[in-house]
Amino acid sequence: VFDFLRFSSKNIGRKRFRSFLTMLSIGIGSCSVLLISLIGQIGQRAVTAEIDSFGVGGLTVSASSSLSLPLGEAELALIQSLPEVSKAQPILLSYLPVSTGGEAVKTAVWGVGTGGGQTIGLSLLQGRLFSSADLREEREVCLIDEYFAAALFGSQNPVGRSITLTAEGHTASLQVCGVVRSGGSITQSLFGEYIPYFAYLPYTTLQTILSDNSYSAIAVDVSQPGTEEQAAARILRLLEENSGIPEGYSVENMALQKERFSQLLSIVTAVLSCAAGVSLVVAGVGIMAAMLSSVGERTREIGIKKAI
């Protein structure tokens, strides 16, 4: 074994530059496969975390805008009456200008309930979330996300300060009761021009400001994981029977959409790994060529040694 190692080291040293290039090709080919696979996995986790920051999960019930079907307290009560539903929360969404006395910025204003932290994926950084009294008394309070807080108030603590919201020609002064982490840093930094800042109000307060008692959607959590499809079918059937209009409502399984997106990211990662595998094959061909060249150069030497 010692002789094999000695002769191998000696032969590698005879053509140092060629041996260096061969080892370099091995290293580049192997590292490219590992690096691209690692990048794909990190990207998949980052995008999945980004989706989670928006609170994607459960079911989302919405009404057809073309048919002008109602989606309000009555429909919310019907959905909550189903045994498959553990919790249902109304959601309102409107894009409105918000300011602190200076230039107004376009903001996605969400109307949520006391369970907004679970429905929309809010993580409290400062202050507090909404209470039942905020909804019942339609208090003019709001939550803003950390990027919005930095843009409007800089490094100052925004809790307790006021922002002005303009809707339907009317203005409302809202007191900031908390700062949350939401929206997603990657999407906001890459598409900040298109994705606005986020503010959250008690949905009863936003209904009063907009003079509209309807909901944009209803977020539903099922009582048992894995029964989303059955719950969605029951909800659709119940709402259609109540309204008497078929296909007037839609239920989107957000958990399923997230799973499909994760599968798509897995496919992209596999494709990238295959592309890296090509470079490994090329490196292997280069190694075989170097080995054949080395053997071809020593054919006479090998023949003489065998004859002796």
Disulfide bonds with the S-S distance in Angstrom:
none
